[in-house]
């Protein structure tokens, strides 16, 4: 799979999406990178899925909080920043120079598969 593509894969009749060397199994709520399972917290998983379902769309921090945390009293927008940092550390080829989870100045983030 190319590094610039988002793919929906047939994997033993399960729903799997992938980008770069990452695969997300929606049926099992598992994330794999280069053939190895990557442990993620429930919030990291939900954020990753939200990005996968909204590729190329600029998402504000507030919109991400509403979609991922969706509680009446949710954490601050800094929570989003901290979780995006964790996704970068786990899934970017070079976390210090992200290619997939990009900051959009004065907006929030955009996911580029």
Backbone as a chain_set.jsonl record, in Angstrom:
{"seq": "XXXXXXXXXXXXXXXXXXXXXXXXXXXXXXXXXXXXXXXXXXXXXXXXXXXXXXXXXXXXXXXXXXXXXXXXXXXXXXXXXXXXXXXXXXXXXXXXXXXXXXXXXXXXXXXXX", "coords": {"N": [[0.838, -1.164, 0.0], [0.582, 2.23, -0.797], [2.22, 5.127, 0.613], [0.739, 7.437, 0.592], [-1.928, 6.908, 0.561], [-5.241, 6.117, 1.605], [-6.701, 3.201, 2.593], [-9.272, 0.793, 2.302], [-9.488, -2.36, 3.452], [-9.978, -5.823, 2.76], [-9.984, -8.14, 5.169], [-10.014, -11.146, 6.243], [-12.843, -11.029, 6.217], [-13.308, -8.849, 7.853], [-13.627, -5.413, 8.834], [-11.229, -3.261, 7.853], [-9.105, -0.481, 7.85], [-6.429, 1.344, 6.374], [-3.318, 3.168, 6.329], [-0.219, 4.295, 5.092], [2.06, 2.373, 6.855], [0.249, 1.396, 8.63], [-2.508, -0.301, 10.029], [-5.922, -0.42, 10.835], [-8.136, -2.264, 12.584], [-11.436, -2.309, 12.618], [-13.398, -4.02, 13.567], [-12.209, -5.495, 15.609], [-11.142, -3.51, 17.13], [-8.405, -2.906, 17.044], [-5.031, -1.849, 16.455], [-2.449, -1.935, 14.129], [0.973, -1.857, 13.213], [3.41, -2.14, 10.809], [3.025, -4.921, 10.883], [2.883, -5.5, 13.591], [1.085, -5.433, 16.611], [-0.08, -2.441, 18.02], [-0.298, -0.981, 21.108], [-2.984, 1.013, 22.169], [-4.728, 3.614, 23.857], [-8.224, 3.809, 24.819], [-9.155, 6.419, 24.135], [-7.153, 7.312, 22.351], [-7.547, 5.461, 20.309], [-10.195, 6.087, 19.479], [-9.795, 8.715, 18.576], [-7.979, 8.264, 16.47], [-9.612, 6.72, 14.76], [-11.573, 8.644, 14.211], [-10.041, 10.492, 12.736], [-9.369, 8.815, 10.552], [-11.872, 8.479, 9.373], [-12.343, 10.971, 8.425], [-10.571, 11.981, 6.327], [-8.324, 14.449, 5.089], [-9.914, 16.548, 5.85], [-10.182, 19.586, 7.523], [-10.176, 19.845, 10.943], [-11.509, 21.319, 13.775], [-10.292, 21.812, 17.135], [-12.346, 21.845, 19.023], [-14.419, 20.569, 17.586], [-13.295, 18.055, 17.349], [-13.156, 17.327, 20.056], [-15.932, 17.21, 20.619], [-16.685, 15.084, 18.942], [-15.041, 12.905, 19.681], [-14.757, 12.789, 22.507], [-17.261, 13.544, 23.409], [-18.904, 14.227, 25.698], [-20.877, 15.959, 28.151], [-19.366, 17.57, 29.885], [-16.416, 17.99, 28.801], [-12.841, 17.433, 28.422], [-10.2, 19.976, 28.173], [-9.139, 21.783, 25.19], [-6.463, 21.31, 25.012], [-6.155, 18.683, 25.624], [-6.741, 17.389, 23.248], [-4.5, 18.141, 21.751], [-2.481, 16.801, 23.212], [-3.203, 14.127, 22.77], [-3.0, 13.937, 19.984], [-0.264, 14.271, 19.746], [0.568, 11.858, 20.922], [-0.441, 10.046, 19.012], [1.144, 10.79, 16.839], [3.673, 10.032, 17.814], [3.377, 7.287, 17.862], [2.608, 6.531, 15.244], [3.663, 8.047, 13.135], [6.205, 8.18, 10.626], [8.438, 9.849, 11.128], [8.148, 11.344, 13.953], [8.711, 14.016, 14.714], [8.507, 15.439, 12.401], [5.748, 15.495, 11.167], [3.711, 13.737, 8.778], [1.19, 12.781, 8.444], [-0.62, 13.443, 10.578], [-1.424, 16.487, 10.842], [-0.892, 19.824, 11.984], [-3.127, 22.505, 11.755], [-2.819, 25.781, 11.519], [-4.394, 27.962, 13.759], [-6.758, 26.564, 13.511], [-6.929, 23.636, 13.946], [-6.536, 20.366, 13.381], [-5.545, 18.24, 10.629], [-5.921, 15.196, 8.892], [-3.807, 13.496, 6.822], [-3.653, 10.885, 4.758]], "CA": [[0.0, 0.0, 0.0], [1.367, 3.445, -0.881], [2.215, 5.912, 1.829], [-0.155, 8.579, 0.489], [-3.271, 6.42, 0.287], [-6.062, 5.537, 2.639], [-7.252, 2.009, 1.964], [-10.178, -0.099, 3.012], [-8.964, -3.67, 3.108], [-10.706, -7.027, 3.15], [-9.075, -8.92, 6.002], [-10.804, -12.194, 6.888], [-14.211, -10.52, 6.322], [-13.377, -7.81, 8.857], [-13.466, -4.065, 8.303], [-9.898, -2.757, 8.167], [-8.635, 0.667, 7.072], [-5.013, 1.519, 6.585], [-2.54, 4.226, 5.692], [1.207, 4.059, 5.282], [2.282, 1.007, 7.332], [-0.676, 1.257, 9.751], [-3.813, -0.886, 9.743], [-6.852, -0.329, 11.953], [-9.195, -3.256, 12.478], [-12.592, -1.732, 13.292], [-14.153, -5.081, 14.233], [-11.495, -5.91, 16.824], [-10.618, -2.311, 17.806], [-6.965, -3.101, 17.149], [-4.194, -1.073, 15.547], [-1.222, -2.65, 13.783], [1.96, -1.116, 12.419], [4.437, -3.049, 10.289], [2.752, -6.281, 11.299], [2.881, -5.657, 15.05], [-0.006, -4.739, 17.282], [0.341, -1.26, 18.768], [-1.268, -0.681, 22.162], [-3.521, 2.372, 22.191], [-5.78, 3.82, 24.853], [-9.519, 4.005, 24.157], [-9.234, 7.768, 23.547], [-6.282, 7.337, 21.172], [-8.218, 4.687, 19.261], [-11.335, 6.87, 18.977], [-9.251, 9.841, 17.816], [-7.449, 7.715, 15.229], [-10.764, 6.367, 13.919], [-12.179, 9.905, 13.744], [-9.196, 10.986, 11.651], [-9.516, 7.924, 9.391], [-13.177, 8.704, 8.751], [-12.388, 12.352, 7.938], [-9.274, 12.32, 5.715], [-8.239, 15.699, 4.338], [-10.839, 17.554, 6.38], [-9.66, 20.357, 8.64], [-11.035, 19.647, 12.105], [-11.157, 22.165, 14.919], [-10.126, 21.078, 18.383], [-13.675, 21.7, 19.619], [-15.141, 19.541, 16.835], [-12.7, 16.772, 17.726], [-13.629, 17.027, 21.411], [-17.336, 16.807, 20.514], [-16.806, 13.784, 18.261], [-14.284, 11.828, 20.327], [-15.036, 12.704, 23.93], [-18.724, 13.679, 23.38], [-19.596, 14.308, 26.982], [-21.305, 17.323, 28.456], [-18.185, 18.249, 30.407], [-15.247, 17.323, 28.254], [-11.572, 18.077, 28.763], [-9.831, 21.165, 27.411], [-8.59, 21.528, 23.854], [-5.083, 20.818, 25.172], [-6.265, 17.227, 25.62], [-6.631, 16.987, 21.843], [-3.089, 18.293, 21.389], [-1.709, 15.733, 23.847], [-3.516, 12.864, 22.109], [-2.407, 13.967, 18.645], [1.162, 14.026, 19.966], [0.734, 10.418, 21.136], [-0.627, 9.381, 17.714], [2.356, 11.055, 16.049], [4.766, 9.213, 18.344], [3.135, 5.876, 17.571], [2.283, 6.178, 13.863], [4.382, 8.835, 12.132], [7.566, 7.697, 10.354], [9.319, 10.749, 11.882], [7.182, 12.115, 14.739], [9.055, 15.436, 14.777], [8.128, 16.015, 11.106], [4.576, 14.699, 10.81], [3.182, 13.714, 7.405], [-0.195, 12.325, 8.459], [-1.408, 14.178, 11.562], [-0.853, 17.823, 10.665], [-1.493, 20.965, 12.652], [-3.62, 23.585, 10.901], [-2.702, 26.984, 12.339], [-5.636, 28.638, 14.154], [-7.932, 25.724, 13.247], [-6.855, 22.384, 14.688], [-5.734, 19.329, 12.738], [-6.012, 17.559, 9.429], [-5.279, 13.904, 8.678], [-3.434, 13.243, 5.43], [-3.198, 9.487, 4.693]], "C": [[0.886, 1.231, 0.0], [1.249, 4.279, 0.37], [1.243, 7.08, 1.76], [-1.594, 8.152, 0.28], [-3.929, 5.911, 1.555], [-6.761, 4.369, 1.993], [-8.214, 1.301, 2.899], [-9.821, -1.493, 2.535], [-9.916, -4.774, 3.542], [-9.725, -7.896, 3.913], [-9.905, -9.928, 6.776], [-12.221, -11.715, 7.192], [-14.376, -9.495, 7.441], [-13.123, -6.466, 8.2], [-12.143, -3.486, 8.787], [-9.605, -1.57, 7.263], [-7.158, 0.838, 7.363], [-4.451, 2.72, 5.86], [-1.079, 3.939, 6.019], [1.404, 2.604, 5.724], [1.379, 0.669, 8.524], [-1.983, 0.634, 9.261], [-4.656, -0.819, 11.016], [-7.99, -1.307, 11.69], [-10.37, -2.751, 13.316], [-13.379, -2.797, 14.066], [-13.513, -5.49, 15.556], [-10.98, -4.738, 17.646], [-9.123, -2.457, 18.076], [-6.242, -2.259, 16.105], [-2.875, -1.823, 15.378], [-0.311, -1.725, 12.981], [3.089, -2.076, 12.082], [4.272, -4.467, 10.845], [2.726, -6.539, 12.791], [1.748, -4.839, 15.652], [0.562, -3.599, 18.127], [-0.701, -0.994, 19.854], [-1.683, 0.789, 22.104], [-4.584, 2.44, 23.282], [-7.111, 3.952, 24.11], [-9.65, 5.382, 23.491], [-8.35, 7.89, 22.309], [-6.937, 6.596, 20.014], [-9.368, 5.493, 18.65], [-10.862, 8.066, 18.145], [-8.703, 9.362, 16.476], [-8.58, 7.361, 14.268], [-11.427, 7.631, 13.374], [-11.358, 10.509, 12.602], [-9.359, 10.131, 10.394], [-10.821, 8.168, 8.648], [-13.335, 10.112, 8.185], [-11.077, 12.765, 7.273], [-9.356, 13.626, 4.932], [-9.137, 16.808, 4.842], [-10.205, 18.268, 7.561], [-10.658, 20.29, 9.79], [-10.582, 20.555, 13.242], [-11.006, 21.297, 16.161], [-11.485, 20.844, 19.055], [-14.487, 20.624, 18.911], [-14.608, 18.157, 17.179], [-13.157, 16.369, 19.128], [-15.073, 16.533, 21.383], [-17.472, 15.405, 19.943], [-16.172, 12.648, 19.058], [-14.642, 11.686, 21.806], [-16.535, 12.82, 24.215], [-19.438, 13.577, 24.727], [-19.963, 15.755, 27.24], [-20.129, 18.137, 28.978], [-16.946, 17.525, 29.914], [-13.98, 18.085, 28.604], [-11.302, 19.302, 27.892], [-9.27, 20.779, 26.041], [-7.141, 21.064, 23.921], [-5.056, 19.287, 25.217], [-6.126, 16.693, 24.2], [-5.169, 17.047, 21.42], [-2.243, 17.153, 21.958], [-1.955, 14.389, 23.155], [-2.97, 12.808, 20.679], [-0.905, 13.712, 18.749], [1.417, 12.532, 20.151], [0.548, 9.646, 19.831], [0.594, 9.589, 16.828], [3.497, 10.154, 16.507], [4.603, 7.747, 17.962], [3.055, 5.56, 16.08], [2.951, 7.012, 12.779], [5.755, 8.213, 11.888], [8.614, 8.519, 11.11], [8.393, 11.667, 12.683], [7.445, 13.619, 14.791], [8.711, 16.176, 13.481], [6.911, 15.251, 10.572], [4.156, 14.853, 9.354], [1.702, 13.403, 7.385], [-1.087, 13.137, 9.385], [-0.839, 15.596, 11.638], [-1.63, 18.889, 11.433], [-1.923, 21.986, 11.601], [-3.694, 24.816, 11.789], [-4.057, 27.659, 12.521], [-6.899, 27.838, 13.852], [-7.902, 24.504, 14.153], [-5.941, 21.422, 13.974], [-6.384, 18.841, 11.462], [-5.222, 16.259, 9.309], [-5.049, 13.729, 7.19], [-2.883, 11.81, 5.346], [-1.938, 9.282, 3.87]], "O": [[1.868, 1.269, 0.742], [0.276, 4.151, 1.112], [0.944, 7.671, 2.798], [-2.413, 8.968, -0.143], [-3.283, 5.359, 2.446], [-7.366, 4.53, 0.933], [-8.001, 1.222, 4.109], [-9.851, -1.769, 1.336], [-10.579, -4.664, 4.574], [-8.728, -8.343, 3.346], [-10.44, -9.613, 7.839], [-12.745, -11.956, 8.279], [-15.49, -9.296, 7.927], [-12.489, -6.383, 7.148], [-11.958, -3.249, 9.98], [-9.827, -1.635, 6.054], [-6.687, 0.522, 8.456], [-5.037, 3.22, 4.899], [-0.753, 3.411, 7.082], [0.955, 1.691, 5.031], [1.689, -0.217, 9.321], [-2.497, 1.001, 8.204], [-4.184, -1.114, 12.114], [-8.713, -1.19, 10.7], [-10.321, -2.758, 14.546], [-13.963, -2.499, 15.108], [-14.218, -5.798, 16.517], [-10.44, -4.934, 18.735], [-8.639, -2.175, 19.172], [-6.765, -1.992, 15.023], [-2.271, -2.282, 16.347], [-0.775, -0.916, 12.177], [3.649, -2.735, 12.958], [5.244, -5.121, 11.223], [2.565, -7.682, 13.217], [1.494, -3.703, 15.249], [1.546, -3.767, 18.848], [-1.876, -0.8, 19.54], [-0.845, 1.684, 22.004], [-5.248, 1.449, 23.586], [-7.123, 4.182, 22.901], [-10.201, 5.487, 22.396], [-8.753, 8.506, 21.322], [-6.887, 7.051, 18.871], [-9.491, 5.567, 17.427], [-11.467, 8.388, 17.123], [-8.943, 9.999, 15.45], [-8.502, 7.677, 13.081], [-11.802, 7.678, 12.203], [-11.92, 10.983, 11.614], [-9.475, 10.667, 9.292], [-10.865, 8.071, 7.422], [-14.339, 10.415, 7.54], [-10.52, 13.806, 7.622], [-10.321, 13.877, 4.21], [-9.113, 17.912, 4.298], [-9.74, 17.622, 8.501], [-11.83, 20.632, 9.633], [-9.41, 20.554, 13.621], [-11.53, 20.184, 16.223], [-11.737, 19.765, 19.592], [-15.176, 19.843, 19.567], [-15.374, 17.2, 17.288], [-13.503, 15.212, 19.363], [-15.406, 15.55, 22.045], [-18.294, 14.62, 20.416], [-16.716, 11.545, 19.102], [-14.811, 10.57, 22.297], [-17.019, 12.235, 25.184], [-20.462, 12.905, 24.849], [-19.42, 16.666, 26.616], [-19.924, 19.274, 28.553], [-16.484, 16.566, 30.533], [-14.035, 19.238, 29.03], [-12.076, 19.62, 26.989], [-8.971, 19.615, 25.775], [-6.644, 20.474, 22.961], [-4.043, 18.672, 24.884], [-5.474, 15.674, 23.973], [-4.659, 16.113, 20.802], [-1.387, 16.605, 21.263], [-1.025, 13.604, 22.974], [-2.531, 11.754, 20.22], [-0.341, 13.004, 17.915], [2.377, 11.996, 19.599], [1.288, 8.699, 19.563], [1.029, 8.664, 16.143], [4.206, 9.578, 15.682], [5.594, 7.045, 17.76], [3.391, 4.448, 15.673], [2.807, 6.696, 11.598], [6.405, 7.764, 12.832], [9.561, 7.963, 11.667], [7.905, 12.664, 12.151], [6.507, 14.408, 14.899], [8.634, 17.404, 13.471], [7.03, 14.456, 9.639], [4.23, 15.938, 8.777], [1.018, 13.725, 6.414], [-2.206, 13.485, 9.008], [0.096, 15.868, 12.39], [-2.858, 18.852, 11.515], [-1.173, 22.29, 10.674], [-4.524, 24.892, 12.695], [-4.777, 27.897, 11.551], [-8.002, 28.379, 13.928], [-8.754, 24.355, 15.029], [-4.725, 21.611, 13.947], [-7.584, 19.0, 11.24], [-4.023, 16.217, 9.584], [-5.985, 13.806, 6.394], [-1.773, 11.548, 5.809], [-1.46, 8.155, 3.742]]}, "num_chains": 1, "name": "protein.A"}
